[in-house]
Amino acid sequence: MKLRYNPASPYVRKVTVTLIETGLEDRVERIPTNPHDPETDIATVNPLGKIPALITDDGEVLVDSPVICEYLDSLHDGAKLFPAPGAPRWRALRLLALGDGMTDAGVLRRAESRRPEAFRYDKWVDRQNTVIGRAMDALEGELERLDGPLTIGHIAVACSIGWLDFRFPDLDWRAGRPGLAEWFEAFSERPSMTATVPKEAA
Ligand SMILES: N[C@@H](CCC(=O)N[C@@H](CS)C(=O)NCC(=O)O)C(=O)O
């Protein structure tokens, strides 16, 4: 399999953490890709022009990190990151959506701040910060759901927070959320997380 990859992307990180946690890391070749490079060929692989994209051994192209992660989860016999249908699955998918939603809001905030100053809309930035803050408050209020067997939800939340720390070190999200901060510090010590800390591509 081939993974269109960038070490700064929080969505890609979810996939690489999944690969490590499921023991599939050696089956995937990482192809460095900058989707913002005008010369990139990513659109010939993924019409949406985004990473991650996974080319399977059958030549199928899978896009969107939740889809890729669920596919990878189907390839191993260990404990599943996507629980079987039932309440645990919905809890995991809820966390996945919250984590990805925080990342999506952060991406929107970052896009706004990269516009020429005259085109920036501060209220839009504030709106995204509010979204991130509300989602984190929700997580702080349901810390017990962050315990228990590892799921794709935990991975999504941790990759999101790790990326928010990387891009917005001034966010100060730990203030007033001691439980979430403690959970994140502990989760970040997993080998799958220490091996995938976000960084700019070389
Ligand atoms: N929902 C997608 C989001 C992927 C995404 O937005 N990736 C960013 C990199 S972090 C990207 O490729 N952006 C390029 C663009 O939007 O043109 C997923 O979960 O995979």
The ligand as an ORCA input file, in Angstrom:
! r2SCAN-3c Opt
* xyz 0 1
  N     -11.630     15.221      5.915
  C     -10.322     15.020      5.358
  C      -9.502     16.292      5.500
  C      -8.150     16.172      4.808
  C      -7.460     17.521      4.693
  O      -8.094     18.598      4.758
  N      -6.151     17.471      4.504
  C      -5.390     18.688      4.323
  C      -3.982     18.511      4.859
  S      -3.959     18.635      6.618
  C      -5.253     18.935      2.845
  O      -4.897     18.037      2.111
  N      -5.521     20.171      2.414
  C      -5.357     20.564      1.042
  C      -6.523     21.361      0.538
  O      -7.500     21.531      1.289
  O      -6.457     21.802     -0.585
  C      -9.660     13.832      6.083
  O     -10.050     13.534      7.206
  O      -8.791     13.182      5.480
*
